[in-house]
Amino acid sequence: MFATEDRTPTVTRKGIDLPQEIELLQGDAERSSPEELLRWAADRFGSRLAVSSSFGVEAVVLIDVAARAIKNLRVFTLDTDFLFAETHDLIEQVQQKYGIRVERVRPLLSPEEQAAQFGEALWKRDPNLCCKIRKVDPLKAKAAELDAWVTGIRRDQTSARATAKKLEWDAHFGLVKINPLLDWTFAQAWEYLRLHDLPYNKLHDRGYQSVGCTHCTRPVQLGEDPRAGRWSGFHKSECGLHAKE
């Protein structure tokens, strides 16, 4: 468990930089519960800490856990302009339930501007570029106002996430990354959601295990990998937000 009695930032106390501080705390973080990790993060980073949410099952669970651990909770979502109507409905439900305003981070280019510059249906020809424009670059802009972000990723989701740590320095975006649910399973997330009677994305009732943009997400068929519904037809399982560099 993190010791919180000393409020002096480690970077000042030990004369080391933030990435080094995070590396020293990784062992404690791995042994901590989601609530303990989030309480430490809120104490350490204050208003420059925010929870990112895709509004899948884990994302709603994370918001519920964070709401219990963090005062003045900040939540943001990357609104690509291509989110499902069901996702927008869930955002409204979450805002009402927790009394928060979800910060919507949008791309610099509108869908029309993107089409004019890169051609129609970019996601069909170069999904990596589309994700960069509509997700990665907006998160980089958001990161400028934060010191740490919290995600709901799990190690068992993709090979890229298998080596993640609950607390790590995110060199890609230049801030601390906190993954409280990293060692959870999809079944555990659903169990928590049902136990606490939380709202969820109704697309899950129609076979969508992972929910992203309308153009690049489909229901998963019996026997398929849970991420098979994302960028179907491409050798791609990540949007780029959780790249290591």
C-alpha positions in Angstrom: 0.0 0.0 0.0 1.2 3.5 -0.7 2.1 5.6 2.3 0.3 8.9 2.1 1.3 10.5 5.4 4.1 12.4 3.7 2.6 14.8 1.2 5.9 16.0 -0.2 6.3 15.0 -3.8 9.0 12.4 -4.2 10.5 14.4 -7.0 11.4 17.1 -4.5 12.1 14.8 -1.5 14.6 12.5 -3.3 15.8 14.9 -5.9 14.8 12.5 -8.8 12.6 13.1 -11.8 9.1 11.9 -12.2 9.8 8.8 -14.4 12.3 7.6 -11.8 9.8 8.2 -9.0 7.2 6.1 -10.8 9.7 3.3 -11.4 10.5 3.2 -7.7 6.8 2.9 -6.8 5.9 0.2 -9.3 6.3 -2.6 -6.8 4.0 -1.0 -4.3 1.5 -0.3 -7.1 1.3 -3.9 -8.2 0.4 -4.9 -4.6 -2.2 -2.2 -4.2 -6.0 -2.4 -4.8 -7.6 -0.2 -7.3 -8.9 2.0 -4.5 -5.6 2.4 -2.9 -3.8 3.2 -6.1 -6.5 5.8 -7.1 -6.4 7.4 -3.6 -2.6 7.8 -3.9 -2.9 9.2 -7.4 -5.5 11.8 -6.3 -3.3 12.9 -3.4 -0.2 13.0 -5.6 -1.6 14.7 -8.7 -4.7 16.5 -7.5 -6.7 18.3 -10.3 -4.1 17.3 -12.9 -5.3 13.7 -12.7 -8.1 12.5 -15.0 -9.8 9.2 -15.8 -10.0 8.4 -19.5 -13.1 6.4 -20.5 -14.1 4.6 -23.6 -17.4 3.7 -21.9 -17.0 -0.1 -22.2 -17.6 -2.4 -19.3 -14.2 -1.8 -17.6 -14.5 1.9 -18.2 -17.8 2.2 -16.3 -16.4 0.0 -13.5 -13.3 2.2 -13.3 -15.5 5.4 -13.0 -17.4 3.8 -10.2 -14.3 2.8 -8.3 -12.7 6.2 -8.9 -15.9 8.0 -7.7 -15.5 6.2 -4.4 -11.8 7.0 -4.1 -11.4 10.5 -5.6 -13.0 13.8 -4.7 -13.7 16.2 -7.6 -13.3 13.3 -10.1 -12.4 14.3 -13.6 -13.4 12.0 -16.5 -12.7 12.6 -20.2 -13.5 10.7 -23.3 -12.1 10.9 -26.8 -15.1 11.8 -28.9 -14.0 10.9 -32.4 -17.3 12.2 -33.9 -17.9 8.5 -34.8 -19.2 7.2 -31.5 -22.3 5.0 -31.4 -25.5 6.5 -30.2 -25.5 3.9 -27.4 -22.2 5.3 -26.2 -23.6 8.8 -26.1 -26.6 7.5 -24.2 -24.3 5.9 -21.6 -22.2 9.0 -21.2 -25.4 10.9 -20.3 -26.4 8.2 -17.8 -22.9 8.3 -16.1 -23.0 12.1 -15.9 -26.4 11.9 -14.1 -25.4 9.0 -11.8 -22.2 10.6 -10.5 -23.0 14.3 -10.9 -20.0 14.9 -13.1 -19.4 16.5 -16.5 -17.5 14.2 -18.9 -14.9 16.2 -20.7 -15.2 15.5 -24.4 -11.9 15.7 -26.3 -12.4 16.1 -30.0 -10.1 16.0 -33.0 -8.9 19.2 -34.7 -10.4 18.0 -38.0 -14.1 17.5 -38.4 -15.1 14.4 -40.4 -15.7 16.6 -43.4 -12.3 18.3 -43.1 -10.6 14.9 -42.7 -12.4 13.6 -45.9 -11.4 16.7 -47.8 -7.7 16.4 -46.8 -7.3 12.6 -46.8 -10.1 11.3 -48.9 -13.4 9.6 -48.0 -13.5 6.7 -45.5 -9.9 7.0 -44.4 -10.6 4.2 -41.8 -11.0 1.7 -44.7 -7.7 2.6 -46.3 -5.4 3.7 -43.4 -7.0 3.0 -40.0 -3.8 3.9 -38.2 -3.8 7.4 -39.7 -7.5 7.7 -38.8 -6.8 6.7 -35.2 -3.9 9.1 -35.0 -6.0 12.0 -36.2 -9.1 11.2 -34.1 -7.6 9.7 -31.0 -3.9 9.9 -30.5 -3.4 13.5 -31.5 -6.3 14.7 -29.3 -5.0 12.8 -26.3 -1.6 14.4 -26.8 -3.3 17.8 -26.7 -5.2 16.8 -23.5 -2.1 15.5 -21.9 -0.6 19.0 -21.9 -3.1 19.9 -19.1 -2.5 16.7 -17.1 0.2 15.1 -15.0 -1.4 11.7 -14.9 -4.1 9.7 -16.7 -6.1 6.7 -15.5 -7.1 3.9 -17.9 -9.3 0.8 -17.7 -7.0 -1.5 -19.7 -6.4 -5.1 -18.8 -3.4 -7.3 -19.4 -5.4 -10.1 -21.0 -6.9 -7.8 -23.7 -4.0 -7.6 -26.2 -0.3 -8.6 -26.4 0.6 -4.9 -26.2 -1.1 -4.6 -22.9 0.3 -7.9 -21.4 3.5 -6.2 -20.3 1.8 -3.0 -18.9 2.2 -2.1 -15.2 -0.4 -0.7 -12.8 1.8 2.4 -12.5 4.1 3.5 -15.3 5.6 6.4 -17.0 3.9 7.0 -20.4 6.7 8.3 -22.6 4.4 8.4 -25.6 2.3 11.2 -24.0 4.8 12.5 -21.4 2.8 11.8 -18.2 2.1 9.2 -15.6 -0.2 6.3 -16.6 -2.3 4.5 -14.0 -4.0 1.2 -14.8 -5.9 0.1 -11.6 -7.8 -2.8 -13.3 -4.9 -4.3 -15.1 -5.0 -7.7 -13.5 -8.8 -8.0 -13.7 -10.6 -10.2 -16.2 -13.6 -9.4 -18.4 -15.7 -11.7 -16.2 -14.6 -9.8 -13.0 -15.6 -6.5 -14.6 -19.1 -7.8 -15.4 -19.5 -9.2 -11.9 -18.6 -5.9 -10.4 -21.0 -4.1 -12.8 -23.9 -6.3 -12.0 -23.2 -6.3 -8.2 -23.3 -2.5 -8.1 -26.1 -2.3 -10.7 -24.2 0.0 -12.9 -25.3 1.3 -16.3 -23.6 -0.2 -19.3 -23.3 0.2 -23.1 -26.3 -1.7 -24.6 -24.2 -2.7 -27.5 -22.8 -5.4 -25.2 -26.2 -7.1 -25.4 -25.8 -7.4 -29.2 -22.4 -9.1 -29.3 -20.1 -6.1 -29.0 -17.4 -7.0 -26.5 -15.2 -4.0 -27.2 -16.8 -0.8 -28.4 -15.0 1.9 -30.4 -16.1 3.9 -33.5 -19.1 3.0 -35.6 -17.0 2.4 -38.7 -14.4 0.1 -37.1 -16.4 -2.0 -34.6 -18.6 -5.0 -35.2 -20.1 -7.7 -33.0 -17.9 -10.6 -32.1 -19.0 -14.1 -33.3 -18.9 -17.2 -31.2 -15.3 -18.5 -30.8 -13.7 -15.3 -32.0 -11.2 -13.3 -30.0 -12.9 -10.6 -27.9 -11.0 -7.9 -29.9 -11.8 -9.4 -33.3 -14.6 -6.9 -33.7 -12.2 -4.0 -33.8 -10.7 -3.0 -37.2 -11.9 -6.2 -38.7 -9.9 -7.2 -41.8 -6.7 -5.4 -40.6 -3.8 -6.6 -38.6 -4.6 -4.2 -35.9 -5.9 -4.5 -32.3 -4.8 -1.2 -30.8 -5.7 2.4 -31.7 -2.3 3.7 -30.6 -3.2 5.2 -27.2 -1.4 2.4 -25.4 1.7 2.3 -27.5 4.9 2.0 -25.5 6.7 4.8 -27.4 
